[in-house]
Amino acid sequence: MKATRLISRVVVTISLAGVGTLLQQPTTVHATTLRQETKRINAHNKKTERQINALQRKINQLNKKLTNYQQQMQTTSPERHNTSELAALTYRGENEVLVNNNQPSFSATDLATDHGGWQTFSNLDALNRVGAANVLLNQSMMPTAKREGLTWNPTGWHNKRIKSGWLYNRSHLIGYQLTGENNNPKNLMTGTRQLNAPEMLAHESDIAYYLKKHPNRFVRYRVTPIFNDNELLARGVQMEGQSVGDNSIQFNTYIFNVQDGVTLNYADGTSQIAK
């Protein structure tokens, strides 16, 4: 009988010890898992913090560049009101200058949307030169077809290769991406690569983005080539834009038709590589 009781106590003791081990194991495993997860989260947080700091530095740099650009535009952009003054401007390294404090000169009638979108082009003058192009833009006017090649040679077209590529583009007054108007002599002028992109293209792309974002809204837009006397190559273009109903799009600017490193003869469009 004593031997039986002793064996029973040993069995019970061993059984309790086993239960204790089983109870302790989950706690140990759980604590280890928590430490590993905490370590992983901390490492991820540090990586995210570094990425945020890098992005913030980029934002600060872009803000600084934007501030500098705005200051330059305010200090170097003269206020001009008519085409004769624009034609007389001298290029001094700034591709673009503001006109009339960047305020477009559209009247209330110009901004009316009663008849929906439209576009008109000036007839070519006695020298075959292109004139102002006017349009009331809406997303419904934007093309879906791929643009075809251009064949019309506008006045001043004496193209040649330079170090950066072709000197001239057949520049659309109303960009193809806005209305799909393409090989129209009344919508094409001889423009340098420097005029066409990024300067003109930047304003066109801003308008296109706005129209895509707001399909039911309109943008009044006018592009006027500026010629001096009887010259066949435009000195530049005046671009005016105004979104109807808000000021998301609002500009009045003059872009010089120049190409750095090249001397242009505006009388006929011929050119010489600057030495």
N, C-alpha and C positions, 0 to 999 in steps of 0.2 A: 504493500500500500504506500509506504514512504517513497519507494522508488518510482511508483506511478505518479505521485504528486510532484516529485522533483522533475520528472520528464515533462509534465504539464506546464510547470513554471518556466522551464527552458524554452518550450515551444511558444508560449505566450510572449516571453521576452523577445525571442527572435522575430515573432510576428509583428510586435509593436515597433521594433527597430526598423523593420522593412517598411511599415506604414510611414514612419518618420522620414525615411529617405525619400519615399514617393512624394510626401508633402513638401519637402524642401526643394526637390528638383525643379518643379514648375516656377517657383519663386526665383531661383537662380537663373534659369533660362530667360525668364521675363525681364529681369534686371539687365542681363547681358544684351538682350534685344533692344531695350530702351536706350542703353548707352550707345550702341551702334547707330540707332536711328538718330539720336541727338547729335552724334558726331557727323553723320551724313548731312543733317539739316544745317548745322553750323558751317560746314564746308560749302554747301550750296549757297547759304546766305552771304558768305564772304565773296564767292564768285559773282553773285548778283550785285553785291555792293560795288565791286570793282567795275562791272559793266555799267552800272548807273553812273559812277564817277566819270568813266570814259565818255559816256554819252553827254553828261553835263558839260564836260570840257569842250566837246564839239559844239554844243548849243551855245556856250559862251563865245566861242570863236566866231560862229556864224552871226551871232548878235552883234559882235564887235564889227565884223565886216559890213553888216547891214547898216549900222550906225554911221560908219565911215562913208559908205556909199550915199546915204541920205544927206550927210553933211556936204559931200562933194556936189551933189545935185543942187543943193540950196545955194552954194557959194559960187559955182561955176556955170550955172544955167541962167542965161539972161532972159528977161521977159521980152517976147517978140509978138507982134500982132498982125503983120501982113507978109505976103509972099516976097515982096521986094526986099524987105529986111532979111528974110531967111536966105535968100539967094546971095546976099552980100556977106553972110557970115563966113568967117575964116576957121577952118579946122585946126584945132590946137591940141589934138590928142584925145579929146572926148568925143566918142562916136555919136553920142546922143545928148541933146540939150532940151530943156523944157520950153514950152511956148505958152504965153499967157498964164504963167504960174501953174501950169499943168491942167488948166481948166478948159475943156472943149467948148466950142462956140455954137452948140446946137440950140435952136429955139424950141419952144414948146411944140410947135408944129412938126419940127424935125423928129421929135421923140414920140409922136403919136403912133399908136399901134392898131388903130381902128381897122386897117385893111391888111393886117398881118405883115409878114416879111416881104421884102422887095429889094431889088438892087438896080442901080442905073450907072451907066458909064458915059463919060464925055466923048464926043466925037473927036477923032484925030484932027489936029489943027493943020494949017497950011503947010507946015514943015513935017507933017506926018507924026507929030509928037502926041503922046498920050496925055490925057487930062485927069481931073479928079474923078474918083470912083466913090459912090455913095451906096450904102446898104443898111437895111434894118434886118439884123440877123436873128434867126431862131433855129433851134436844133433841127427842125423839120427840113431846113435848107441844106444841111450838111450831107456831103456825098458818102455813098457806100462803095462805089466802084473805084478800082485802082486807077490812079492818074496815068494818062497816056503821055507820050513824049511831045515836046513842043517843037514847032517848025517855024513860027513867025519870028523874024528878026526885027526888033524895035530899033528906033533911031539910036545912033551912037554905038551900034553893035560891031565892034572890032575886037573880037575875043582872041585870047592867046593864053598859053600855059605860062604860069609863073611857078615859083618854088612850092607854093602851097596848093597848087592845082590850077583850075581855070580861073582867069581873072574875073570874068563876068558871069552872071546868071541872067536868064530871062525872068525877071522878078515879077511875080503877080502883085498887083495892087491889093486886090482882095484875095487873100490866100486860098489855094485850092481846098484846103481842109474845111473852110467855112461855108462855101457855096457850091463847090465843084466846078466853078468857072475856070476853064483851062486855056485852050489855045485861041484866046480872044485878043486881037490886036489892041482893043481898047482897054485891056486889063494887064498889059505887059509892058515893062520898061527895062532898059539896060541898067542893071544894078550890080555892084561889086559883091563878091562873096561876103565881104565885111559888112555891107549894108544888109544883105539878105538874111544872113544867119551869123550870129544869133540875134541881131537887133530887131529886125522886123518880125522874125519868126517868134521871138519871145512874146511880143504883144499878141500875135495871132493865136499862140498856144494858150495864153491866159484867157482869151475870149472863148476859145474852143472848150477849155475845161469848164468855164462858167456855164456855157450852153448845155454841155453834157450833164452837168450837175442840176441845172434848172431848165428842164425841157420846155416849160411853158412861158419862159421869160424871153425878153428881147434885148439886143444890144445894138445901139446906133453906132455906126462905124464909117469913117471917111479917111481915105488916103489920097493925098495930093502931091504929085511929083512937082518939084520946084526947079524950073529952068531959069537960067539967066540970059535975058535977051533972046538971041536966035541960036543959042547953043543947042546941040542935039543930044548931049548927055546931061541928064538931070544932076543938079548940085546935091540934091538930097530929096527926102520925102517928109511931108508933114503927116502925122498919124493922129487921129482923134477917135476916142472911144468913150461911150457912156452906156452903162447898163440902165434899162428903164425900170424905175421903181426903187432902185437902191444905187449906191455908189461903189459896189464891189468892183466894177470896171469903170475907171475914170482916168483919162489921160489926154494930154495934148503935147506932142513931142515932135522934135525934128531930128532926123537921122541923116548924117552926112553920107554921101555916096563917094566914099574914099576907099583906098586900099593901101595900108601901110607898106612902104617899100616900093611903091609904084607912083609915078607922076602921070596924072591923067590930063589929057587935052579935052576939056569939056566942049570945045567947039565941034568936034567930030567923033570923040570917043576913042581916038588912038591913045597910045600910052608908051611910056618908057620905064624900064626898071631903074630905080634910083640907085646911084653909085655911092 
